Amino acid sequence: MAPLPSYTSPVDVLVIGSGNAGFTAATQAAEAGARHVVLIDKCPQEWAGGNTFFTAGAFRTVHNGTTDLLPIVNNVTAEMAELVDLEPYTPANFRADMDRMTSGRTDPRLSQVLIEESNAAVKWLAKQGIRFQLSFNRQAYKVNGRFKFWGGMSLKTDEGGKGLIQDHHNAALRHGVVIHYSTAAKRIITDPATGAVSGVVVEVDGVDKLIKTKAIILAAGGFEANPRMRSQFLGPGWDLARVRGTPYNTGDALEFAIRDVNAKQAGNWSGCHSTCWDANAPANSGDRVISNEFTKSGYPLGLMLNNRGDRFVDEGVDMRNFTYARFGRAIHAQPEGVAFQVWDQRTIPWLRDEEYRDAVVEKIWGATLEELAANCAQRGLEDPASFVSTIKEYNSAVHAAEKERRASMKWDPAVKDGLSTQSSTLKLALPKSNWALPVNQGPFMAVKVCCGITFTFGGLSINPASTAVISQSGSEVKGLFCVGEMVGGLFYGNYPGGSGLTSGAVFGRRAGVAAARFIFTLETKCQY
């Protein structure tokens, strides 16, 4: 790494955070004309990439179908393209999903920018060398010989988050961005005469230093790795949630922005993205080798029961990428914060290998439901009898519903197929609304899961046009911009899968351009 800038050597743009949003902002700022762009992160270099590194690299974007996306992906041959069923995802589709997932609470200005610029953002990333693929492994099922994409999302990056960060790193270096790790931002300095930012105090090797800068872009993530803040804002017991990603997203930048420039808070501070996570995963950070493979998102194909043997969610209420970000919270609310996912021989072959192969998960087996329950009891199931009774009650409901289903209704995991547990003769208090097959063909398999927190939804208020940070007075903080997980007001309670990385790219680009323009304006004024 290059030596830190001296006290008297100001930079044009200082980006704080090395995830997707930070790298996007840095590269875009350099491309837009900022001459000296520096990116810093408090983590050591071996932890570079923030939460982005731990993602599957999924991007949700508006598109016009296969012909719109094929030019930017590297994994579809001409022969494969003929077997792909990929419906266009329109701005209206994206808007409906954003409003539905957030119960209408999303800031309409923020989400409109996200929607309108999503397609341009991914194509810009592709031009920077980000390698995209169609997400056959996560977002498509092969049904009747054809790849059917579902859930409005079809793009991912080659090698997931790992590949995305490597590609971002390479792009930033090509644009002359200087990168410093093990450099912790601690305080924002402003000009007392103008209120504009003028520098950031950072700590390096235990020593405070000042980086003078004309513009700052905050991209340092949320507070998901901070047990104190989780307990304070998400609620009691959230200090015990497992952290899916980087241990360095501890909310420092949120706190010093609020303290130093009176930044206005916005969004769902009691909300977060949390998902079904391997109960044997590390507690306080992700694993940079296993990474996103600790995710356990096969619940729509089976059942999920708590350690008292009761179901607690409708596993088939919606497509997986519209439920996985909130079902972690549902698991966390269960006794001991754990659950068991269960499948039989019908659906076990449909589970994704990267999440359920022997090398990454402990599988619990039983030739009968009773044996499965007994083996789960050795791993924390408190009521095996209730576990068996619940599954048999579910099976009875499915059998009753099967008698009333139209002959044309077929099980199809790529659509909401309408195969539910409900019938005129038997209704479960908690239905399974789609993909309801009986769980009665042994041997049976279970996996123990818990809640894994991904990122928090509360953040700072920004001007959607420029990403400028808004102060409590309602005015913009001159030269201060904010992107990524630090932006508040976009997601509430839930989010459409893949929209987080897209948000980082969309607003990262806006921040980079706005910071470069801000500097140009400053320099122009100085000439007169």
C-alpha positions in Angstrom: 0.0 0.0 0.0 1.1 3.6 -0.6 2.0 5.7 2.4 -0.8 7.7 3.9 -1.3 11.3 2.6 0.6 13.8 4.7 -1.2 16.5 6.7 -0.6 19.0 3.9 -1.4 16.9 0.9 -5.2 17.0 0.4 -7.1 14.6 -1.8 -10.0 15.4 -4.0 -12.4 12.6 -2.9 -12.1 10.4 0.1 -14.3 7.3 0.1 -14.8 5.4 3.4 -15.6 1.8 2.8 -14.4 -1.0 0.4 -17.6 -2.7 -0.5 -19.6 -2.5 -3.7 -20.9 0.9 -3.0 -17.6 2.4 -2.0 -15.7 1.0 -5.0 -18.4 2.0 -7.4 -18.3 5.6 -6.0 -14.5 5.8 -6.1 -14.3 4.5 -9.7 -17.1 6.7 -10.9 -15.5 9.8 -9.2 -12.2 9.2 -11.0 -14.0 8.6 -14.3 -16.0 11.8 -13.8 -12.8 13.8 -13.4 -11.7 13.8 -9.8 -7.9 13.6 -10.0 -6.9 12.3 -6.6 -9.4 9.7 -5.3 -8.5 7.7 -2.1 -10.5 4.8 -0.7 -9.9 3.8 2.9 -11.3 1.0 5.1 -10.6 0.2 8.8 -10.3 -3.5 8.0 -7.0 -5.2 7.1 -6.5 -6.0 3.5 -7.4 -9.6 4.0 -10.9 -8.5 5.0 -11.4 -6.2 2.1 -14.8 -6.0 0.5 -17.2 -5.3 3.4 -20.4 -7.3 3.3 -20.2 -7.4 -0.5 -17.5 -10.1 -0.3 -20.0 -12.4 1.5 -22.9 -12.0 -0.9 -23.9 -14.3 -3.8 -23.3 -11.2 -6.1 -27.0 -10.9 -7.0 -28.2 -7.8 -8.8 -31.9 -6.9 -9.3 -32.3 -4.8 -12.4 -35.0 -3.7 -14.9 -34.4 -5.4 -18.2 -36.2 -6.3 -21.5 -35.6 -10.0 -21.4 -32.8 -12.3 -22.6 -31.6 -10.1 -25.4 -31.0 -7.2 -23.0 -28.8 -9.2 -20.6 -27.0 -11.7 -22.8 -24.4 -9.2 -24.0 -23.1 -8.6 -20.5 -23.0 -12.2 -19.2 -20.2 -14.8 -19.8 -21.9 -18.1 -19.1 -24.5 -18.5 -21.8 -23.8 -20.2 -25.1 -26.0 -19.8 -28.1 -27.3 -23.3 -27.5 -28.1 -22.5 -23.9 -29.8 -19.3 -24.8 -32.4 -21.2 -26.8 -33.4 -23.1 -23.5 -33.8 -20.0 -21.3 -37.2 -18.6 -20.3 -36.5 -15.1 -18.9 -39.4 -12.7 -18.9 -38.7 -8.9 -19.0 -38.6 -7.2 -15.6 -40.2 -3.9 -16.1 -40.0 -0.7 -14.0 -43.6 -1.4 -12.9 -42.6 -4.9 -11.8 -39.7 -3.5 -9.7 -41.9 -0.7 -8.3 -44.6 -3.3 -7.3 -42.0 -5.5 -5.6 -40.4 -2.6 -3.7 -43.8 -1.3 -2.5 -45.0 -4.8 -1.6 -41.8 -5.8 0.3 -41.6 -2.6 2.3 -45.4 -2.3 2.9 -45.4 1.0 1.0 -42.9 2.6 3.3 -39.9 2.9 0.9 -39.0 6.5 0.2 -40.5 6.9 -3.3 -37.8 9.3 -4.5 -35.0 6.9 -3.5 -36.7 3.8 -4.9 -37.5 5.6 -8.1 -33.8 6.4 -8.7 -33.0 2.8 -7.8 -35.5 1.4 -10.3 -34.8 3.9 -13.2 -31.0 3.6 -13.1 -30.7 -0.1 -12.3 -30.2 -1.2 -15.9 -27.7 1.5 -16.7 -25.8 0.8 -13.5 -25.2 -2.9 -14.2 -24.2 -2.1 -17.7 -21.7 0.5 -16.5 -20.3 -2.1 -14.1 -19.9 -4.5 -16.9 -17.9 -1.9 -18.8 -15.6 -1.5 -15.8 -14.8 -5.2 -16.0 -17.4 -6.7 -13.5 -18.1 -10.2 -14.8 -21.8 -10.9 -14.8 -23.6 -14.2 -15.3 -27.1 -15.5 -15.5 -27.8 -17.0 -12.1 -28.8 -20.5 -13.2 -27.8 -22.0 -9.8 -29.8 -19.6 -7.6 -32.6 -18.1 -9.7 -33.6 -20.8 -12.2 -35.1 -24.3 -12.1 -34.8 -26.7 -15.1 -38.4 -27.7 -15.7 -39.3 -29.8 -18.7 -35.9 -29.3 -20.2 -36.0 -25.5 -20.0 -34.3 -23.0 -17.6 -37.2 -21.1 -15.9 -36.0 -17.9 -14.1 -38.2 -16.7 -11.3 -38.6 -13.9 -8.7 -37.7 -11.0 -11.0 -33.9 -11.5 -10.6 -31.5 -13.2 -13.0 -28.1 -11.6 -12.7 -25.2 -12.5 -10.5 -21.5 -11.8 -10.6 -18.9 -14.5 -11.5 -17.6 -16.0 -8.3 -20.2 -14.2 -6.3 -19.1 -11.5 -3.9 -15.5 -12.6 -4.0 -15.3 -12.1 -7.7 -17.2 -8.8 -7.5 -14.7 -7.3 -5.1 -11.7 -8.5 -7.1 -13.2 -7.0 -10.2 -14.0 -3.7 -8.4 -10.4 -3.6 -7.0 -8.9 -4.0 -10.4 -11.2 -1.4 -11.9 -10.4 1.1 -9.2 -6.6 0.7 -9.7 -7.0 1.1 -13.5 -8.7 4.5 -12.7 -5.9 5.6 -10.4 -7.7 5.2 -7.2 -5.4 4.9 -4.2 -6.5 2.3 -1.6 -5.5 2.1 2.1 -6.6 -0.6 4.5 -6.2 -0.7 8.3 -7.2 3.0 8.2 -10.1 3.7 10.6 -12.1 6.9 10.0 -12.9 8.5 13.4 -14.0 12.1 12.9 -15.2 14.4 10.2 -13.6 17.9 10.1 -15.5 20.8 8.7 -14.6 24.4 7.8 -16.1 26.6 10.6 -16.6 29.4 8.1 -18.5 27.4 5.4 -19.6 24.2 7.1 -18.1 22.2 4.2 -16.1 19.1 5.0 -12.3 19.6 5.0 -10.9 16.4 6.3 -11.2 13.2 8.2 -9.2 12.1 11.3 -8.1 8.5 10.8 -6.3 6.1 13.1 -3.4 4.1 11.7 -1.3 1.8 13.9 -2.7 3.5 17.0 -1.8 7.0 15.8 -4.3 9.6 14.7 -3.7 11.3 11.4 -5.5 13.9 9.4 -6.5 13.4 5.7 -7.4 16.7 4.2 -10.1 16.3 1.5 -12.5 18.3 -0.6 -15.2 15.7 -0.6 -16.1 12.6 1.4 -18.3 9.7 0.4 -19.5 7.5 3.3 -19.8 3.9 2.3 -18.9 2.1 5.5 -21.9 -0.1 6.0 -24.5 -0.5 8.8 -24.2 -1.6 12.4 -25.0 -5.3 11.9 -21.6 -6.4 13.5 -22.1 -4.3 16.6 -23.9 -6.3 19.3 -24.5 -3.1 21.4 -26.2 -1.3 18.6 -28.1 -4.4 17.5 -29.6 -4.7 20.9 -30.2 -1.0 21.2 -32.0 -0.6 17.8 -33.2 -4.0 16.7 -34.3 -5.1 20.2 -33.5 -7.4 23.1 -31.7 -10.6 22.1 -30.3 -9.2 18.8 -26.9 -9.1 20.4 -26.9 -12.9 20.1 -27.7 -13.0 16.4 -25.0 -14.5 14.1 -23.2 -12.1 11.8 -23.2 -13.3 8.2 -20.6 -10.9 6.8 -17.7 -8.7 7.8 -17.1 -8.1 11.5 -16.0 -4.5 10.7 -19.5 -3.1 9.9 -20.0 -1.7 13.4 -21.8 1.6 12.7 -18.8 3.9 13.4 -19.4 6.1 10.4 -23.1 6.4 11.2 -22.3 7.5 14.7 -19.6 10.0 13.9 -21.7 11.5 11.0 -24.5 12.1 13.4 -22.1 13.5 16.0 -19.8 15.6 13.8 -22.1 17.1 11.2 -25.5 16.6 12.9 -26.6 14.2 10.1 -30.3 13.5 10.0 -31.3 9.9 10.7 -33.7 8.2 8.4 -35.3 4.8 7.7 -36.1 1.6 9.6 -33.6 1.6 12.4 -35.3 -1.4 14.1 -35.2 -3.3 10.8 -32.6 -5.5 9.1 -32.0 -8.1 6.5 -31.6 -11.4 8.3 -31.9 -14.9 6.8 -31.9 -18.6 7.5 -28.3 -19.3 8.5 -26.4 -22.5 9.4 -26.6 -23.0 13.1 -23.0 -24.2 13.1 -21.7 -21.1 11.4 -19.3 -18.7 13.3 -21.1 -16.4 15.7 -19.4 -13.0 15.1 -18.4 -12.9 11.4 -18.7 -14.7 8.2 -16.2 -17.3 6.9 -14.3 -15.9 3.9 -13.9 -19.4 2.5 -17.4 -20.8 2.9 -18.9 -17.3 2.6 -22.6 -17.2 1.4 -22.8 -21.0 1.4 -23.9 -20.9 5.1 -27.2 -19.6 3.8 -30.0 -22.2 4.0 -32.7 -21.0 1.6 -34.3 -24.3 0.6 -37.3 -23.9 3.0 -39.9 -23.3 0.2 -39.2 -26.9 -0.9 -40.0 -28.4 2.6 -41.0 -27.3 6.1 -39.5 -25.3 8.9 -40.2 -26.2 12.5 -38.9 -24.6 15.8 -37.4 -26.7 18.6 -40.8 -27.2 20.1 -41.9 -29.0 17.0 -44.2 -26.2 15.6 -44.2 -24.5 12.2 -44.0 -20.7 12.5 -43.9 -19.4 8.9 -45.7 -20.0 5.7 -42.8 -21.5 3.8 -44.6 -21.0 0.5 -46.0 -17.6 0.9 -43.9 -16.1 -1.8 -40.8 -16.8 -3.9 -37.7 -17.3 -1.9 -36.0 -14.0 -2.8 -39.0 -12.1 -1.4 -39.0 -14.0 2.0 -35.4 -15.0 2.9 -34.5 -11.5 4.2 -37.2 -11.5 6.8 -37.4 -15.2 7.8 -34.2 -14.8 9.8 -36.1 -12.5 12.1 -38.8 -15.1 12.4 -36.3 -17.8 13.4 -34.7 -15.4 15.9 -38.1 -15.0 17.6 -38.4 -18.8 18.2 -37.3 -20.5 21.5 -33.5 -20.6 21.6 -33.5 -18.8 18.2 -33.2 -22.0 16.2 -35.3 -24.1 13.8 -35.1 -27.3 11.7 -35.6 -27.4 7.9 -37.1 -30.7 6.8 -37.5 -32.4 3.4 -38.2 -35.8 2.0 -37.0 -37.7 -1.1 -39.2 -35.7 -3.4 -37.5 -32.4 -2.9 -34.0 -33.2 -1.5 -32.7 -33.4 -5.1 -33.9 -29.9 -5.8 -31.8 -28.3 -3.0 -28.9 -26.1 -4.2 -25.6 -27.9 -3.9 -23.7 -24.9 -2.7 -25.9 -24.6 0.4 -26.6 -28.2 1.2 -23.7 -30.3 0.1 -22.0 -32.5 2.7 -18.9 -30.3 2.9 -20.8 -27.2 4.1 -23.7 -28.5 6.3 -24.5 -31.1 8.9 -27.3 -33.2 7.6 -29.6 -35.0 10.1 -31.2 -38.1 8.7 -34.0 -40.5 9.6 -35.6 -43.5 7.9 -38.9 -42.5 9.5 -40.2 -39.2 10.8 -39.8 -40.6 14.3 -36.2 -41.5 13.8 -35.6 -38.1 12.2 -37.2 -36.4 15.3 -35.0 -38.5 17.6 -31.9 -37.5 15.8 -32.9 -33.9 15.8 -33.5 -34.2 19.6 -29.7 -34.9 19.9 -29.2 -31.4 18.3 -31.6 -29.4 20.4 -35.1 -30.4 19.4 -37.1 -30.3 22.7 -40.4 -31.9 21.7 -39.9 -34.8 19.2 -43.5 -36.0 19.5 -44.8 -32.5 18.5 -42.3 -32.4 15.6 -43.7 -35.7 14.2 -47.3 -34.7 14.9 -46.9 -31.3 13.1 -45.6 -33.0 10.0 -48.3 -35.6 10.0 -51.0 -33.0 10.4 -49.4 -31.1 7.5 -49.4 -34.2 5.4 -53.1 -34.8 6.1 -53.9 -31.3 5.0 -51.9 -31.8 1.8 -53.7 -35.1 1.0 -57.1 -33.4 1.6 -56.1 -30.5 -0.7 -54.9 -32.9 -3.4 -58.4 -34.3 -3.8 -59.7 -30.9 -4.7 -56.9 -29.7 -7.0 -57.5 -29.3 -10.7 -55.8 -31.9 -12.9 -53.9 -29.0 -14.6 -52.2 -27.9 -11.4 -48.7 -29.2 -11.2 -45.9 -28.7 -8.7 -43.5 -26.1 -10.2 -40.8 -24.4 -8.0 -40.3 -21.7 -10.6 -43.7 -20.1 -10.2 -46.2 -19.7 -7.3 -48.0 -22.9 -8.3 -51.0 -22.6 -6.0 -50.5 -26.0 -4.4 -51.5 -25.2 -0.9 -52.5 -27.1 2.3 -55.9 -25.6 2.3 -59.1 -27.3 1.3 -62.8 -27.2 2.0 -62.5 -30.1 4.5 -59.2 -29.3 6.2 -57.4 -26.0 6.8 -54.2 -25.5 8.7 -54.1 -22.5 11.0 -50.8 -21.7 9.4 -51.0 -22.7 5.7 -48.3 -23.5 3.2 -49.6 -21.4 0.3 -47.5 -22.9 -2.6 -45.3 -25.9 -3.3 -47.2 -28.0 -0.7 -46.2 -31.6 -1.2 -46.5 -34.3 1.4 -43.4 -35.0 3.5 -43.7 -38.8 3.6 -41.1 -40.4 1.4 -38.1 -41.4 3.5 -35.3 -41.3 4.3 -35.9 -37.8 5.6 -33.4 -35.0 6.0 -33.2 -32.0 8.4 -30.8 -29.1 8.8 -30.6 -27.0 11.9 -30.7 -23.2 11.2 -30.6 -19.9 13.1 -30.8 -16.2 12.3 -27.9 -14.7 10.3 -28.0 -10.9 10.1 -26.8 -9.4 6.8 -27.3 -5.6 7.0 -29.3 -3.0 8.9 -31.9 -0.8 7.3 -31.5 2.4 9.4 -29.2 5.1 8.0 -28.7 8.7 7.1 -31.0 11.0 5.1 -29.7 11.9 1.7 -30.7 14.0 -1.3 -31.6 11.3 -3.8 -30.3 13.4 -6.7 -26.8 13.8 -5.4 -26.6 11.5 -2.3 -25.6 14.6 -0.3 -26.1 14.0 3.4 -28.9 16.1 5.0 -28.4 17.7 8.4 -30.9 18.0 11.1 -31.5 21.6 9.9 -32.7 20.2 6.5 -29.7 21.6 4.6 -27.1 19.6 2.8 -23.7 19.1 4.4 -21.4 20.5 1.7 -19.0 18.0 0.3 -20.4 15.0 2.2 -22.2 12.1 0.4 -23.5 8.8 1.5 -24.2 5.4 -0.2 -24.8 1.7 0.4 -26.1 0.3 3.7 -25.6 3.8 5.3 -28.5 5.2 3.3 -31.7 5.2 5.3 -35.3 5.1 3.9 -35.0 2.6 1.1 -35.9 -0.6 2.8 -38.4 -1.3 5.6 -38.9 -4.7 7.2 -37.9 -6.5 4.0 -36.5 -6.0 0.6 -36.6 -7.6 -2.9 -33.6 -9.9 -3.1 -30.6 -8.5 -5.1 -31.7 -4.8 -4.7 -29.0 -4.1 -2.1 -26.1 -4.5 -4.4 -28.0 -2.6 -7.1 -28.6 0.3 -4.7 -24.9 0.4 -3.9 -24.1 0.7 -7.6 -26.8 3.2 -8.5 -26.2 5.6 -5.6 -22.4 4.9 -5.7 -22.4 6.2 -9.3 -24.5 9.3 -8.3 -22.2 10.0 -5.4 -19.0 9.7 -7.6 -20.4 12.1 -10.2 -21.7 14.6 -7.5 -18.4 14.6 -5.6 -16.5 15.3 -8.8 -18.8 18.1 -9.8 -18.6 19.6 -6.3 -14.8 19.7 -6.6 -15.0 21.3 -10.0 -17.3 24.0 -8.6 -14.9 24.7 -5.8 -12.0 24.9 -8.1 -13.9 27.2 -10.5 -14.8 29.6 -7.6 -11.1 29.6 -6.5 -10.2 31.0 -9.9 -12.2 34.1 -9.4 
